[in-house]
Amino acid sequence: MFDLVVRRVAMLAATPSLLVLSAPALAHGPIVPPRPFQAAPPVVQLAPVAPPPNAGPRIPTGVETPAPTTSPTARLRSRMLMRQVVRLTNQKRREAGCPALAVDGDLVLASLRQSGYMAKTRLFSHVWRNGSTFVTRTLEAGYRQPAGENIAWGYRTASEVVDAWMDSPGHRANILNCGAKSIGTGVAWAADGTPYYTQVFGWS
């Protein structure tokens, strides 16, 4: 499964407009219809898009890197960015006629775990090396009705990352899913200061 995901990312990276392996990018998980827990979660399809300018180089998958930054300053900055991402996401929803999302602690936990994993491993993917997807991670965090996930890395402000998500049809669909009711956000910093963002949406 992981090999298939890597091959898919490599194939997309060959397209000039999709600079997945050379610079920061975005990816989103599909909107998952509300339903009871199933033992076999759906396969997550990756949809990387063009990254922002002036971003640092992408470290190839498999390269050993130091742990993400966990200093008090980094944690404070992460919390600030997380709040701003929620505020801007709800602003976009209100402009589209969707109700605002409530912050859910379990979704925050799932988002923080995803961002922390990406920052530590520099693996930019919804699928972890152990096969974990945003659905399984959200269920493990205690939330039973995950709806979708957006991820990004390299964007320096909340407005930049939310605008980038809104400019991508798949990410925009997750943000403007009017049926979603809850959100969790997570931001983690790699050792070189690169931010990794996650937002997970829920139906309840």
Short mmCIF file of the C-alpha atoms (twelve columns), coordinates in Angstrom:
data_MODEL
# 
_entry.id   MODEL 
# 
loop_
_atom_site.group_PDB 
_atom_site.id 
_atom_site.type_symbol 
_atom_site.label_atom_id 
_atom_site.label_alt_id 
_atom_site.label_comp_id 
_atom_site.label_asym_id 
_atom_site.label_seq_id 
_atom_site.Cartn_x 
_atom_site.Cartn_y 
_atom_site.Cartn_z 
_atom_site.pdbx_PDB_model_num 
ATOM 1   C CA . MET A 1   0.000   0.000  0.000   1 
ATOM 2   C CA . PHE A 2   2.708   2.469  0.993   1 
ATOM 3   C CA . ASP A 3   4.710   1.634  -2.148  1 
ATOM 4   C CA . LEU A 4   1.640   2.400  -4.253  1 
ATOM 5   C CA . VAL A 5   1.269   5.788  -2.555  1 
ATOM 6   C CA . VAL A 6   4.957   6.608  -3.091  1 
ATOM 7   C CA . ARG A 7   4.734   5.633  -6.759  1 
ATOM 8   C CA . ARG A 8   1.626   7.773  -7.161  1 
ATOM 9   C CA . VAL A 9   3.364   10.794 -5.606  1 
ATOM 10  C CA . ALA A 10  6.423   10.254 -7.791  1 
ATOM 11  C CA . MET A 11  4.236   10.037 -10.897 1 
ATOM 12  C CA . LEU A 12  2.446   13.289 -10.019 1 
ATOM 13  C CA . ALA A 13  5.749   14.986 -9.254  1 
ATOM 14  C CA . ALA A 14  6.840   14.417 -12.849 1 
ATOM 15  C CA . THR A 15  4.197   16.937 -13.939 1 
ATOM 16  C CA . PRO A 16  5.788   20.420 -14.032 1 
ATOM 17  C CA . SER A 17  2.950   22.092 -12.108 1 
ATOM 18  C CA . LEU A 18  3.076   19.571 -9.241  1 
ATOM 19  C CA . LEU A 19  6.317   20.156 -7.365  1 
ATOM 20  C CA . VAL A 20  5.697   17.573 -4.685  1 
ATOM 21  C CA . LEU A 21  9.239   16.362 -4.168  1 
ATOM 22  C CA . SER A 22  11.068  19.662 -4.550  1 
ATOM 23  C CA . ALA A 23  9.103   22.152 -2.443  1 
ATOM 24  C CA . PRO A 24  6.271   22.480 0.108   1 
ATOM 25  C CA . ALA A 25  2.859   21.388 -1.036  1 
ATOM 26  C CA . LEU A 26  -0.660  20.449 -0.012  1 
ATOM 27  C CA . ALA A 27  -2.658  17.267 0.042   1 
ATOM 28  C CA . HIS A 28  -6.180  16.409 1.100   1 
ATOM 29  C CA . GLY A 29  -8.038  13.318 2.120   1 
ATOM 30  C CA . PRO A 30  -11.444 12.654 0.587   1 
ATOM 31  C CA . ILE A 31  -14.702 13.609 2.249   1 
ATOM 32  C CA . VAL A 32  -15.861 10.437 3.986   1 
ATOM 33  C CA . PRO A 33  -19.667 10.027 4.196   1 
ATOM 34  C CA . PRO A 34  -20.995 9.732  7.747   1 
ATOM 35  C CA . ARG A 35  -21.391 6.064  8.644   1 
ATOM 36  C CA . PRO A 36  -20.648 3.604  11.444  1 
ATOM 37  C CA . PHE A 37  -17.087 2.460  11.972  1 
ATOM 38  C CA . GLN A 38  -15.867 -0.089 9.442   1 
ATOM 39  C CA . ALA A 39  -12.870 -2.310 9.989   1 
ATOM 40  C CA . ALA A 40  -11.447 -1.529 6.530   1 
ATOM 41  C CA . PRO A 41  -11.204 2.270  6.057   1 
ATOM 42  C CA . PRO A 42  -11.315 3.745  2.539   1 
ATOM 43  C CA . VAL A 43  -8.109  4.307  0.603   1 
ATOM 44  C CA . VAL A 44  -6.892  7.901  0.767   1 
ATOM 45  C CA . GLN A 45  -6.042  9.447  -2.584  1 
ATOM 46  C CA . LEU A 46  -3.342  12.109 -2.605  1 
ATOM 47  C CA . ALA A 47  -3.797  15.336 -4.505  1 
ATOM 48  C CA . PRO A 48  -0.632  17.463 -4.199  1 
ATOM 49  C CA . VAL A 49  -0.708  20.954 -5.687  1 
ATOM 50  C CA . ALA A 50  1.878   23.587 -6.522  1 
ATOM 51  C CA . PRO A 51  3.718   24.915 -3.429  1 
ATOM 52  C CA . PRO A 52  4.372   28.500 -2.347  1 
ATOM 53  C CA . PRO A 53  7.473   30.284 -3.635  1 
ATOM 54  C CA . ASN A 54  10.695  30.673 -1.640  1 
ATOM 55  C CA . ALA A 55  10.308  27.389 0.198   1 
ATOM 56  C CA . GLY A 56  13.202  25.270 1.335   1 
ATOM 57  C CA . PRO A 57  14.199  21.996 -0.294  1 
ATOM 58  C CA . ARG A 58  12.192  18.836 0.297   1 
ATOM 59  C CA . ILE A 59  14.053  16.121 2.183   1 
ATOM 60  C CA . PRO A 60  13.460  12.798 0.369   1 
ATOM 61  C CA . THR A 61  11.422  10.136 2.112   1 
ATOM 62  C CA . GLY A 62  13.545  7.778  4.159   1 
ATOM 63  C CA . VAL A 63  16.265  10.286 5.086   1 
ATOM 64  C CA . GLU A 64  16.879  10.337 8.824   1 
ATOM 65  C CA . THR A 65  16.113  13.737 10.351  1 
ATOM 66  C CA . PRO A 66  16.120  15.128 13.895  1 
ATOM 67  C CA . ALA A 67  12.926  15.217 15.906  1 
ATOM 68  C CA . PRO A 68  10.544  18.164 15.411  1 
ATOM 69  C CA . THR A 69  11.099  21.301 17.442  1 
ATOM 70  C CA . THR A 70  9.256   21.198 20.788  1 
ATOM 71  C CA . SER A 71  10.519  24.358 22.491  1 
ATOM 72  C CA . PRO A 72  8.023   26.501 24.469  1 
ATOM 73  C CA . THR A 73  8.270   29.173 21.784  1 
ATOM 74  C CA . ALA A 74  7.462   26.656 19.045  1 
ATOM 75  C CA . ARG A 75  4.505   25.281 21.021  1 
ATOM 76  C CA . LEU A 76  3.135   28.779 21.611  1 
ATOM 77  C CA . ARG A 77  3.507   29.665 17.950  1 
ATOM 78  C CA . SER A 78  1.813   26.397 16.963  1 
ATOM 79  C CA . ARG A 79  -1.185  27.103 19.197  1 
ATOM 80  C CA . MET A 80  -1.485  30.604 17.765  1 
ATOM 81  C CA . LEU A 81  -1.409  29.289 14.194  1 
ATOM 82  C CA . MET A 82  -3.931  26.572 15.040  1 
ATOM 83  C CA . ARG A 83  -6.396  29.147 16.361  1 
ATOM 84  C CA . GLN A 84  -5.863  31.334 13.305  1 
ATOM 85  C CA . VAL A 85  -6.433  28.411 10.919  1 
ATOM 86  C CA . VAL A 86  -9.739  27.652 12.649  1 
ATOM 87  C CA . ARG A 87  -10.812 31.299 12.541  1 
ATOM 88  C CA . LEU A 88  -9.959  31.701 8.848   1 
ATOM 89  C CA . THR A 89  -11.548 28.366 7.950   1 
ATOM 90  C CA . ASN A 90  -14.782 29.398 9.651   1 
ATOM 91  C CA . GLN A 91  -14.610 32.773 7.933   1 
ATOM 92  C CA . LYS A 92  -14.470 31.034 4.528   1 
ATOM 93  C CA . ARG A 93  -17.382 28.806 5.538   1 
ATOM 94  C CA . ARG A 94  -19.531 31.732 6.631   1 
ATOM 95  C CA . GLU A 95  -18.836 33.511 3.348   1 
ATOM 96  C CA . ALA A 96  -20.082 30.385 1.534   1 
ATOM 97  C CA . GLY A 97  -23.178 30.078 3.709   1 
ATOM 98  C CA . CYS A 98  -21.901 27.150 5.806   1 
ATOM 99  C CA . PRO A 99  -22.158 27.041 9.602   1 
ATOM 100 C CA . ALA A 100 -19.027 27.554 11.654  1 
ATOM 101 C CA . LEU A 101 -17.139 24.505 12.899  1 
ATOM 102 C CA . ALA A 102 -16.666 23.781 16.602  1 
ATOM 103 C CA . VAL A 103 -13.205 22.778 17.800  1 
ATOM 104 C CA . ASP A 104 -13.166 19.162 18.998  1 
ATOM 105 C CA . GLY A 105 -10.385 17.975 21.308  1 
ATOM 106 C CA . ASP A 106 -10.159 14.510 19.751  1 
ATOM 107 C CA . LEU A 107 -9.810  16.005 16.264  1 
ATOM 108 C CA . VAL A 108 -7.123  18.351 17.589  1 
ATOM 109 C CA . LEU A 109 -5.257  15.325 18.940  1 
ATOM 110 C CA . ALA A 110 -5.513  13.510 15.595  1 
ATOM 111 C CA . SER A 111 -4.309  16.639 13.782  1 
ATOM 112 C CA . LEU A 112 -1.366  17.153 16.125  1 
ATOM 113 C CA . ARG A 113 -0.302  13.536 15.711  1 
ATOM 114 C CA . GLN A 114 -0.403  13.846 11.916  1 
ATOM 115 C CA . SER A 115 1.557   17.111 11.878  1 
ATOM 116 C CA . GLY A 116 4.069   15.765 14.387  1 
ATOM 117 C CA . TYR A 117 4.609   12.622 12.325  1 
ATOM 118 C CA . MET A 118 5.178   14.604 9.134   1 
ATOM 119 C CA . ALA A 119 7.548   17.026 10.874  1 
ATOM 120 C CA . LYS A 120 9.591   14.188 12.373  1 
ATOM 121 C CA . THR A 121 9.736   11.868 9.342   1 
ATOM 122 C CA . ARG A 122 9.447   14.495 6.572   1 
ATOM 123 C CA . LEU A 123 6.975   12.096 4.953   1 
ATOM 124 C CA . PHE A 124 4.335   14.364 3.437   1 
ATOM 125 C CA . SER A 125 1.386   12.005 3.111   1 
ATOM 126 C CA . HIS A 126 -1.976  11.118 4.614   1 
ATOM 127 C CA . VAL A 127 -0.746  7.523  4.858   1 
ATOM 128 C CA . TRP A 128 1.911   6.648  7.439   1 
ATOM 129 C CA . ARG A 129 4.519   3.979  6.861   1 
ATOM 130 C CA . ASN A 130 2.488   1.605  9.024   1 
ATOM 131 C CA . GLY A 131 -0.558  2.089  6.782   1 
ATOM 132 C CA . SER A 132 -2.393  4.424  9.160   1 
ATOM 133 C CA . THR A 133 -4.816  6.867  7.472   1 
ATOM 134 C CA . PHE A 134 -6.602  9.919  8.811   1 
ATOM 135 C CA . VAL A 135 -9.651  7.719  9.384   1 
ATOM 136 C CA . THR A 136 -7.824  5.232  11.604  1 
ATOM 137 C CA . ARG A 137 -5.902  8.004  13.402  1 
ATOM 138 C CA . THR A 138 -9.092  9.921  14.125  1 
ATOM 139 C CA . LEU A 139 -10.798 6.817  15.454  1 
ATOM 140 C CA . GLU A 140 -7.749  6.075  17.634  1 
ATOM 141 C CA . ALA A 141 -7.950  9.626  19.027  1 
ATOM 142 C CA . GLY A 142 -11.507 8.898  20.174  1 
ATOM 143 C CA . TYR A 143 -13.563 10.594 17.447  1 
ATOM 144 C CA . ARG A 144 -16.026 8.298  15.668  1 
ATOM 145 C CA . GLN A 145 -17.190 10.264 12.611  1 
ATOM 146 C CA . PRO A 146 -14.208 11.659 10.620  1 
ATOM 147 C CA . ALA A 147 -15.167 13.556 7.475   1 
ATOM 148 C CA . GLY A 148 -11.917 14.654 5.789   1 
ATOM 149 C CA . GLU A 149 -8.359  15.899 6.212   1 
ATOM 150 C CA . ASN A 150 -6.228  18.644 4.684   1 
ATOM 151 C CA . ILE A 151 -2.447  18.801 5.109   1 
ATOM 152 C CA . ALA A 152 0.227   21.262 4.030   1 
ATOM 153 C CA . TRP A 153 3.822   22.192 4.719   1 
ATOM 154 C CA . GLY A 154 6.100   25.180 4.180   1 
ATOM 155 C CA . TYR A 155 3.497   27.953 4.436   1 
ATOM 156 C CA . ARG A 156 4.615   30.576 6.947   1 
ATOM 157 C CA . THR A 157 1.259   32.069 7.985   1 
ATOM 158 C CA . ALA A 158 -2.247  30.802 8.612   1 
ATOM 159 C CA . SER A 159 -3.664  33.021 5.889   1 
ATOM 160 C CA . GLU A 160 -1.194  31.627 3.342   1 
ATOM 161 C CA . VAL A 161 -2.071  28.018 4.060   1 
ATOM 162 C CA . VAL A 162 -5.845  28.590 4.181   1 
ATOM 163 C CA . ASP A 163 -5.726  30.572 0.932   1 
ATOM 164 C CA . ALA A 164 -3.697  27.776 -0.682  1 
ATOM 165 C CA . TRP A 165 -6.226  25.176 0.465   1 
ATOM 166 C CA . MET A 166 -9.074  27.328 -0.858  1 
ATOM 167 C CA . ASP A 167 -7.340  27.594 -4.255  1 
ATOM 168 C CA . SER A 168 -7.317  23.777 -4.561  1 
ATOM 169 C CA . PRO A 169 -10.667 22.115 -5.406  1 
ATOM 170 C CA . GLY A 170 -10.168 19.086 -3.143  1 
ATOM 171 C CA . HIS A 171 -9.099  21.094 -0.108  1 
ATOM 172 C CA . ARG A 172 -11.804 23.666 -0.730  1 
ATOM 173 C CA . ALA A 173 -14.422 20.895 -0.800  1 
ATOM 174 C CA . ASN A 174 -13.290 19.739 2.638   1 
ATOM 175 C CA . ILE A 175 -13.385 23.285 4.048   1 
ATOM 176 C CA . LEU A 176 -16.758 24.110 2.498   1 
ATOM 177 C CA . ASN A 177 -18.397 20.810 3.388   1 
ATOM 178 C CA . CYS A 178 -21.477 22.348 5.001   1 
ATOM 179 C CA . GLY A 179 -22.422 19.032 6.593   1 
ATOM 180 C CA . ALA A 180 -19.290 18.976 8.752   1 
ATOM 181 C CA . LYS A 181 -19.730 20.235 12.299  1 
ATOM 182 C CA . SER A 182 -16.328 19.894 13.979  1 
ATOM 183 C CA . ILE A 183 -12.677 20.638 13.299  1 
ATOM 184 C CA . GLY A 184 -9.281  19.974 14.782  1 
ATOM 185 C CA . THR A 185 -6.058  21.629 13.693  1 
ATOM 186 C CA . GLY A 186 -2.432  20.794 14.340  1 
ATOM 187 C CA . VAL A 187 0.860   22.517 13.554  1 
ATOM 188 C CA . ALA A 188 4.301   21.028 14.172  1 
ATOM 189 C CA . TRP A 189 7.765   22.326 13.343  1 
ATOM 190 C CA . ALA A 190 10.535  20.246 11.866  1 
ATOM 191 C CA . ALA A 191 14.046  20.699 13.253  1 
ATOM 192 C CA . ASP A 192 14.862  23.144 10.441  1 
ATOM 193 C CA . GLY A 193 11.832  25.328 11.283  1 
ATOM 194 C CA . THR A 194 9.547   24.054 8.509   1 
ATOM 195 C CA . PRO A 195 5.881   24.075 9.620   1 
ATOM 196 C CA . TYR A 196 3.566   21.145 8.917   1 
ATOM 197 C CA . TYR A 197 -0.183  21.763 9.047   1 
ATOM 198 C CA . THR A 198 -3.166  19.454 9.446   1 
ATOM 199 C CA . GLN A 199 -6.878  20.060 9.734   1 
ATOM 200 C CA . VAL A 200 -9.324  17.210 10.297  1 
ATOM 201 C CA . PHE A 201 -13.073 17.611 9.890   1 
ATOM 202 C CA . GLY A 202 -15.863 15.676 11.628  1 
ATOM 203 C CA . TRP A 203 -19.552 15.052 11.113  1 
ATOM 204 C CA . SER A 204 -20.627 15.411 14.744  1 
# 
